[in-house]
Amino acid sequence: MKPHRRHVLVTGGAGFVGTNLASRLVEDGRRVVLLDNLARSGVAENLHWLEETSGGRLTALNADVRDEAQIQAVVDAAVAEFGRLDAAFNNAGVMARIVPTAESTRDEWDRVIGINLRGVWSSMKYELRQMQQQGQGAIVNNASVGALTGNPGIGSYIASKHGVVGLTRTAALEYIKKGIYVNAVSPGLIDTQVARDVVSGDESAYQDIARSVPIGRAGRPEEIAAAVLWLCSPAASYVVGQAITLDGGMTVV
């Protein structure tokens, strides 16, 4: 990140990727507002631990990304604390329950699209407004290799991630001349609980999938965090509206 990009917002912050990125930002002297939904299992404990170990550089907040008013309040809180918002990683997301499209339900569709796509839109809406006032900023959205392919049984998830990439590209073109960089990362199989949810927590099945990745393993959360940090740095100053694929070769074969 540029030296002045010191104030960062991370959504979905209690997950493996979010906590890894937040820890790296704090270690690098950044100040971070981390948000997640405390209604999710284990979130409160993770956020409390991050606050306690951050040396005062991290503030954890409760918010549901589906609720515009809550997201606006979080962005306002970040600006009130920092004076500005320099970068954001919109990481909040859930996996769909596995079921064929014709057997899926409206409630499940609304849950997945609401968090994965509407949540990114609502977060970007208020992040962009603040960054536009500043004349600079960087936003990275968490998409998926699911934005590049189909996958039987998780239609709502696939649709949501295709939407994230389309929204990223559109916003990138709208705001690049205002000094705001908008990009995305598209992870493949990453060693997280979400990946295990795809196989209903079956560790043996998960390990079989991991071994089938051309590189021979699942990705690590810190590898995604490194890509996000790069996309917010001067090194990526000619990268606009891209969805960088990080999948160990999954989409090559």
Secondary structure as UniProt FT lines:
FT   TURN            3..4
FT   STRAND          7..11
FT   TURN            13..14
FT   HELIX           16..27
FT   TURN            28..29
FT   STRAND          31..36
FT   TURN            38..39
FT   TURN            41..42
FT   HELIX           43..53
FT   TURN            54..56
FT   STRAND          58..62
FT   TURN            65..66
FT   HELIX           68..82
FT   STRAND          87..90
FT   HELIX           101..103
FT   HELIX           106..113
FT   HELIX           114..118
FT   HELIX           119..134
FT   STRAND          137..142
FT   HELIX           145..147
FT   TURN            152..153
FT   HELIX           155..175
FT   HELIX           176..178
FT   STRAND          180..187
FT   HELIX           193..197
FT   TURN            198..201
FT   HELIX           203..212
FT   TURN            214..215
FT   HELIX           221..231
FT   HELIX           234..236
FT   TURN            237..238
FT   STRAND          243..246
FT   TURN            248..252
//
